[in-house]
Amino acid sequence: TVHWVDPSRIEPFSAKHRELMIDIWYPADSATGAPAEYLNVAAFEQTLGADGLRKQLGGAYSAIKAGTVRTHAIAGAPFTRSIKRSSVLIFSPGGGMVREVYAAQLEDLASHGYVVAAISHPYDAIVTVFPDGSHIVYDQKRWPKAPSLEGEANLNQLEWHADDIRFVLDK
């Protein structure tokens, strides 16, 4: 998990540079250590409240809160020596979702030799938690107009996501 700051863009809601949290999944050699955390429940509950997180996670809330939902990843495990080159995929969730809840899919892609950079888009994700404990919650004011059922896209949202993706690719 990395925290990157894009010095080329100013976040209108904070007047600071755009900050992103990214999980990077990759094929790894066997390693010992504790599994990487699935979801920082305490940080999410501090921000959303227990009821807010329960609403977001639905029936999975109890298992995630109890710690029975785990990843198979080991944080900091060495990149596998058996692969010389790997394709890079960018995962950009929408609909307010956060990158953490896609761990099973992202692990599967990494197990097939891909490097996957998964982004939580601040103000679009239900919450983005930073290493210092600060957070940014979803803000519907970010998007001036909801997409229509006919397929009209919110271009402002697409531009922000595309710029986030370009920045991550460049890093």
C-alpha positions as a Python dict, from the first residue, in 0.01 Angstrom:
ca = {
    (1, 'T'): (0, 0, 0),
    (2, 'V'): (139, 336, -104),
    (3, 'H'): (39, 697, -52),
    (4, 'W'): (127, 915, -348),
    (5, 'V'): (81, 1290, -390),
    (6, 'D'): (33, 1434, -738),
    (7, 'P'): (214, 1770, -736),
    (8, 'S'): (64, 1863, -1075),
    (9, 'R'): (-298, 1881, -952),
    (10, 'I'): (-472, 2079, -681),
    (11, 'E'): (-769, 1916, -510),
    (12, 'P'): (-1050, 2177, -522),
    (13, 'F'): (-1208, 2064, -193),
    (14, 'S'): (-887, 2087, 9),
    (15, 'A'): (-670, 2333, -189),
    (16, 'K'): (-387, 2077, -144),
    (17, 'H'): (-221, 1856, -400),
    (18, 'R'): (-423, 1551, -504),
    (19, 'E'): (-344, 1253, -276),
    (20, 'L'): (-410, 889, -361),
    (21, 'M'): (-393, 559, -178),
    (22, 'I'): (-297, 264, -395),
    (23, 'D'): (-263, -107, -322),
    (24, 'I'): (-12, -277, -546),
    (25, 'W'): (-67, -651, -588),
    (26, 'Y'): (203, -861, -756),
    (27, 'P'): (319, -1220, -796),
    (28, 'A'): (543, -1305, -503),
    (29, 'D'): (768, -1584, -390),
    (30, 'S'): (658, -1762, -77),
    (31, 'A'): (720, -1550, 226),
    (32, 'T'): (662, -1578, 596),
    (33, 'G'): (478, -1320, 796),
    (34, 'A'): (132, -1207, 882),
    (35, 'P'): (-123, -1175, 602),
    (36, 'A'): (-177, -825, 471),
    (37, 'E'): (-483, -662, 626),
    (38, 'Y'): (-805, -697, 429),
    (39, 'L'): (-966, -378, 555),
    (40, 'N'): (-870, -140, 834),
    (41, 'V'): (-1204, -177, 1014),
    (42, 'A'): (-1110, 61, 1297),
    (43, 'A'): (-1020, 343, 1057),
    (44, 'F'): (-1333, 291, 850),
    (45, 'E'): (-1554, 279, 1160),
    (46, 'Q'): (-1388, 588, 1302),
    (47, 'T'): (-1482, 771, 986),
    (48, 'L'): (-1818, 618, 893),
    (49, 'G'): (-1930, 486, 1231),
    (50, 'A'): (-2008, 119, 1291),
    (51, 'D'): (-2358, 155, 1145),
    (52, 'G'): (-2223, 335, 838),
    (53, 'L'): (-1966, 63, 772),
    (54, 'R'): (-2226, -209, 837),
    (55, 'K'): (-2451, -43, 579),
    (56, 'Q'): (-2167, -38, 323),
    (57, 'L'): (-2055, -397, 379),
    (58, 'G'): (-2397, -554, 427),
    (59, 'G'): (-2394, -918, 532),
    (60, 'A'): (-2014, -936, 515),
    (61, 'Y'): (-1975, -683, 798),
    (62, 'S'): (-1966, -935, 1084),
    (63, 'A'): (-1704, -1158, 921),
    (64, 'I'): (-1486, -862, 822),
    (65, 'K'): (-1516, -706, 1169),
    (66, 'A'): (-1426, -1040, 1332),
    (67, 'G'): (-1117, -1067, 1114),
    (68, 'T'): (-1221, -1391, 947),
    (69, 'V'): (-1197, -1233, 601),
    (70, 'R'): (-827, -1242, 523),
    (71, 'T'): (-597, -1195, 230),
    (72, 'H'): (-344, -1450, 110),
    (73, 'A'): (-90, -1172, 59),
    (74, 'I'): (211, -1101, 276),
    (75, 'A'): (299, -731, 290),
    (76, 'G'): (648, -670, 155),
    (77, 'A'): (694, -1021, 14),
    (78, 'P'): (962, -1032, -258),
    (79, 'F'): (851, -1020, -621),
    (80, 'T'): (873, -1368, -767),
    (81, 'R'): (1201, -1458, -937),
    (82, 'S'): (1026, -1692, -1180),
    (83, 'I'): (873, -1407, -1384),
    (84, 'K'): (1104, -1174, -1577),
    (85, 'R'): (833, -934, -1697),
    (86, 'S'): (477, -870, -1592),
    (87, 'S'): (186, -676, -1738),
    (88, 'V'): (54, -391, -1526),
    (89, 'L'): (-320, -352, -1475),
    (90, 'I'): (-489, -50, -1321),
    (91, 'F'): (-798, -115, -1110),
    (92, 'S'): (-1023, 187, -1070),
    (93, 'P'): (-1341, 108, -875),
    (94, 'G'): (-1644, 327, -915),
    (95, 'G'): (-1979, 366, -749),
    (96, 'G'): (-1824, 481, -422),
    (97, 'M'): (-1643, 153, -362),
    (98, 'V'): (-1296, 124, -214),
    (99, 'R'): (-1008, -83, -347),
    (100, 'E'): (-985, -297, -34),
    (101, 'V'): (-1308, -488, -92),
    (102, 'Y'): (-1177, -628, -421),
    (103, 'A'): (-885, -811, -258),
    (104, 'A'): (-991, -1158, -377),
    (105, 'Q'): (-1010, -1050, -741),
    (106, 'L'): (-684, -856, -723),
    (107, 'E'): (-504, -1147, -553),
    (108, 'D'): (-628, -1377, -826),
    (109, 'L'): (-489, -1149, -1097),
    (110, 'A'): (-152, -1130, -917),
    (111, 'S'): (-148, -1510, -886),
    (112, 'H'): (-167, -1526, -1266),
    (113, 'G'): (141, -1304, -1310),
    (114, 'Y'): (-9, -956, -1325),
    (115, 'V'): (94, -649, -1129),
    (116, 'V'): (-224, -465, -1029),
    (117, 'A'): (-238, -109, -897),
    (118, 'A'): (-575, -55, -727),
    (119, 'I'): (-680, 305, -659),
    (120, 'S'): (-928, 456, -415),
    (121, 'H'): (-1039, 787, -568),
    (122, 'P'): (-1074, 1047, -289),
    (123, 'Y'): (-1419, 1208, -266),
    (124, 'D'): (-1558, 929, -488),
    (125, 'A'): (-1479, 631, -263),
    (126, 'I'): (-1693, 596, 51),
    (127, 'V'): (-1378, 678, 243),
    (128, 'T'): (-1007, 706, 168),
    (129, 'V'): (-785, 658, 474),
    (130, 'F'): (-429, 793, 472),
    (131, 'P'): (-130, 664, 671),
    (132, 'D'): (-144, 954, 919),
    (133, 'G'): (-504, 860, 1008),
    (134, 'S'): (-660, 1145, 814),
    (135, 'H'): (-939, 1056, 577),
    (136, 'I'): (-1157, 1184, 297),
    (137, 'V'): (-1518, 1072, 272),
    (138, 'Y'): (-1741, 1052, -33),
    (139, 'D'): (-1881, 1392, -129),
    (140, 'Q'): (-2169, 1412, -374),
    (141, 'K'): (-2081, 1778, -439),
    (142, 'R'): (-1777, 1652, -634),
    (143, 'W'): (-2005, 1543, -916),
    (144, 'P'): (-2237, 1817, -1038),
    (145, 'K'): (-2478, 1580, -1209),
    (146, 'A'): (-2553, 1209, -1176),
    (147, 'P'): (-2519, 1000, -1492),
    (148, 'S'): (-2847, 934, -1668),
    (149, 'L'): (-2999, 592, -1733),
    (150, 'E'): (-2953, 656, -2105),
    (151, 'G'): (-2574, 636, -2063),
    (152, 'E'): (-2474, 1000, -2024),
    (153, 'A'): (-2149, 1005, -1831),
    (154, 'N'): (-2037, 1252, -1572),
    (155, 'L'): (-1735, 1380, -1761),
    (156, 'N'): (-1595, 1562, -1458),
    (157, 'Q'): (-1572, 1233, -1268),
    (158, 'L'): (-1423, 1052, -1566),
    (159, 'E'): (-1158, 1323, -1608),
    (160, 'W'): (-1054, 1300, -1241),
    (161, 'H'): (-1033, 921, -1259),
    (162, 'A'): (-842, 930, -1587),
    (163, 'D'): (-594, 1179, -1440),
    (164, 'D'): (-554, 958, -1131),
    (165, 'I'): (-487, 658, -1354),
    (166, 'R'): (-233, 847, -1567),
    (167, 'F'): (-54, 961, -1251),
    (168, 'V'): (-39, 605, -1113),
    (169, 'L'): (88, 471, -1446),
    (170, 'D'): (362, 735, -1451),
    (171, 'K'): (469, 644, -1095),
}
